[in-house]
Amino acid sequence: MTDLHCKLISSAGVFPLRVITNRKYGPPEVLKLEEWEIPKPKEDQILIRIVNTSVNSADWRLRKPDPKIVRLFFGIFKPRSVVLGISFSGIVEAVGKKVTKFQVGDKILGSPGMKMGTYAEYICVSEKSTITKFTSGISFAEGATLSFGGLTAVDFLQKCNVHTKQTILIYGASSAVGTATIQIAKHFGAIVTTICSKENIPLVKSLGADESFDYDQFFSLPENNKYDIVFECVGKTTIDKNLKHLKEGGNLVLVGATFRQMWESFCLSVFKRKKIHFGPIKETLENLNFLVSLTNLGKYKTYIDRHYPLEEMVEAHHYVEAGHKKGNVVIDVTKG
Ligand SMILES: NC(=O)c1ccc[n+]([C@@H]2O[C@H](COP(=O)([O-])OP(=O)(O)OC[C@H]3O[C@@H](n4cnc5c(N)ncnc54)[C@H](OP(=O)(O)O)[C@@H]3O)[C@@H](O)[C@H]2O)c1
């Protein structure tokens, strides 16, 4: 049972909180709608009424689980965290005695990190979480989609020390991470080439891509097309193929690396001095605030593919797991 929510007490009948639970591993149908009591914030916590959350690739991977080794970290026999969800926007409804940064009525967005729990109408989070206030320049739906792809893109681009006039090749550019990476790389002055399906070329161009190839063109791309950064967003290519398009001394990012690719990358880094970045990102408040200010300046906009109501979470998971969402999928939880 997650510590973010009180126990199921639907019989109390007072202010029940609707929550989507994930009590066992399996297909989307394991997700169930339950009613719980609204939690009370501890001294350093705030109670948030969630307006929107989003369904990300991390969510279905944890639910399934995929890869199976996920069980080692998140519960061998059943998921340790009963409520999934790692990004949200909402409104502060109550604050603990020691909270200083937030007050009732503030609009908040961000991530509870791997504690998860945003597939619910209410959540209590520490004020020290990666959460921040936002104003009317950002919609609740945008707010709920800001942290997942955006924080991933910023973290990896920082590791590559991206700067003006560098060339970057983004593979899987229509994904949540890809659509964020295009815009943030452009903000830093990079020259962006994207790879995605033919259908998504207009989308990635509208987000700022300077040049776009579809998957087939990528596989026949001449080896002398080389880039300062190769940014693989979806884990669908080989390390070899990516290295062929990397300039000497350039940075390769493997956002969705498998364990095998991580091992291979580690060996290449140690023995061949290749700069390969992989593994979980560090979510920081500084980076979240950076994304909020870019959005307020009109330089960053999360791309939203679809909305589902909370009670259609099963359908949302089927859609996201199929692997063809464009950008982000939003869940409407309560009214903004
Ligand atoms: N390291 C970290 O901390 C971290 C953080 C976030 C995410 N991730 C990982 O990053 C990966 C991407 O996450 P995401 O949520 O951004 O993915 P996503 O949005 O679910 O990816 C869907 C997109 O991928 C594209 N795609 C599917 N097959 C493709 C292929 N063969 N070649 C190129 N594009 C293809 C689809 O385009 P089409 O429909 O046109 O094929 C679709 O637009 C996941 O593996 C996730 O686990 C890692």
The ligand as an SDF file (V2000), in Angstrom:
LIG
                    3D

 48 52  0  0  0  0  0  0  0  0999 V2000
   16.0410    7.0690  -18.9190 N   0  0  0  0  0  0  0  0  0  0  0  0
   14.9850    7.6130  -18.3580 C   0  0  0  0  0  0  0  0  0  0  0  0
   15.0200    8.1220  -17.2280 O   0  0  0  0  0  0  0  0  0  0  0  0
   13.7110    7.6290  -19.1290 C   0  0  0  0  0  0  0  0  0  0  0  0
   12.7620    8.6620  -18.9100 C   0  0  0  0  0  0  0  0  0  0  0  0
   11.6190    8.6890  -19.7040 C   0  0  0  0  0  0  0  0  0  0  0  0
   11.4190    7.7010  -20.6640 C   0  0  0  0  0  0  0  0  0  0  0  0
   12.3200    6.6970  -20.7980 N   0  0  0  0  0  0  0  0  0  0  0  0
   12.1440    5.6560  -21.8240 C   0  0  0  0  0  0  0  0  0  0  0  0
   12.1600    6.3350  -23.0640 O   0  0  0  0  0  0  0  0  0  0  0  0
   11.3850    5.6310  -24.0160 C   0  0  0  0  0  0  0  0  0  0  0  0
   10.4580    6.6190  -24.7090 C   0  0  0  0  0  0  0  0  0  0  0  0
    9.4570    7.0790  -23.8350 O   0  0  0  0  0  0  0  0  0  0  0  0
    8.2580    7.9650  -24.3730 P   0  0  0  0  0  0  0  0  0  0  0  0
    7.2160    8.0000  -23.3140 O   0  0  0  0  0  0  0  0  0  0  0  0
    8.7710    9.2420  -24.8740 O   0  0  0  0  0  0  0  0  0  0  0  0
    7.7640    7.0470  -25.5820 O   0  0  0  0  0  0  0  0  0  0  0  0
    6.3630    7.0960  -26.3350 P   0  0  0  0  0  0  0  0  0  0  0  0
    5.8680    8.5060  -26.3620 O   0  0  0  0  0  0  0  0  0  0  0  0
    5.4470    6.0680  -25.7850 O   0  0  0  0  0  0  0  0  0  0  0  0
    6.8150    6.6260  -27.8020 O   0  0  0  0  0  0  0  0  0  0  0  0
    5.8550    6.5590  -28.8030 C   0  0  0  0  0  0  0  0  0  0  0  0
    6.4480    7.1010  -30.0810 C   0  0  0  0  0  0  0  0  0  0  0  0
    7.5170    6.2590  -30.5010 O   0  0  0  0  0  0  0  0  0  0  0  0
    7.5160    6.1920  -31.8970 C   0  0  0  0  0  0  0  0  0  0  0  0
    8.0480    4.9060  -32.3760 N   0  0  0  0  0  0  0  0  0  0  0  0
    7.5300    3.6810  -32.1630 C   0  0  0  0  0  0  0  0  0  0  0  0
    8.2910    2.7490  -32.7970 N   0  0  0  0  0  0  0  0  0  0  0  0
    9.2980    3.4330  -33.3830 C   0  0  0  0  0  0  0  0  0  0  0  0
   10.4150    3.0510  -34.1730 C   0  0  0  0  0  0  0  0  0  0  0  0
   10.6600    1.7840  -34.4980 N   0  0  0  0  0  0  0  0  0  0  0  0
   11.2550    4.0070  -34.5700 N   0  0  0  0  0  0  0  0  0  0  0  0
   11.0500    5.2980  -34.2700 C   0  0  0  0  0  0  0  0  0  0  0  0
    9.9990    5.7330  -33.5300 N   0  0  0  0  0  0  0  0  0  0  0  0
    9.1440    4.7990  -33.1100 C   0  0  0  0  0  0  0  0  0  0  0  0
    6.0780    6.2940  -32.2960 C   0  0  0  0  0  0  0  0  0  0  0  0
    6.0000    6.8740  -33.5730 O   0  0  0  0  0  0  0  0  0  0  0  0
    5.2280    6.1250  -34.7900 P   0  0  0  0  0  0  0  0  0  0  0  0
    3.8330    5.9020  -34.3320 O   0  0  0  0  0  0  0  0  0  0  0  0
    5.3350    7.0780  -35.9080 O   0  0  0  0  0  0  0  0  0  0  0  0
    5.9760    4.8350  -35.0140 O   0  0  0  0  0  0  0  0  0  0  0  0
    5.4530    7.1540  -31.2000 C   0  0  0  0  0  0  0  0  0  0  0  0
    5.2860    8.4940  -31.5950 O   0  0  0  0  0  0  0  0  0  0  0  0
   10.6880    4.5190  -23.2500 C   0  0  0  0  0  0  0  0  0  0  0  0
   11.4070    3.3280  -23.4590 O   0  0  0  0  0  0  0  0  0  0  0  0
   10.7960    4.9510  -21.8040 C   0  0  0  0  0  0  0  0  0  0  0  0
   10.7770    3.8630  -20.9220 O   0  0  0  0  0  0  0  0  0  0  0  0
   13.4670    6.6420  -20.0720 C   0  0  0  0  0  0  0  0  0  0  0  0
  1  2  1  0
  2  3  2  0
  2  4  1  0
  4  5  1  0
  4 48  2  0
  5  6  2  0
  6  7  1  0
  7  8  2  0
  8  9  1  0
  8 48  1  0
  9 10  1  0
  9 46  1  0
 10 11  1  0
 11 12  1  0
 11 44  1  0
 12 13  1  0
 13 14  1  0
 14 15  2  0
 14 16  1  0
 14 17  1  0
 17 18  1  0
 18 19  2  0
 18 20  1  0
 18 21  1  0
 21 22  1  0
 22 23  1  0
 23 24  1  0
 23 42  1  0
 24 25  1  0
 25 26  1  0
 25 36  1  0
 26 27  1  0
 26 35  1  0
 27 28  2  0
 28 29  1  0
 29 30  1  0
 29 35  2  0
 30 31  1  0
 30 32  2  0
 32 33  1  0
 33 34  2  0
 34 35  1  0
 36 37  1  0
 36 42  1  0
 37 38  1  0
 38 39  2  0
 38 40  1  0
 38 41  1  0
 42 43  1  0
 44 45  1  0
 44 46  1  0
 46 47  1  0
M  CHG  2   8   1  16  -1
M  END
$$$$
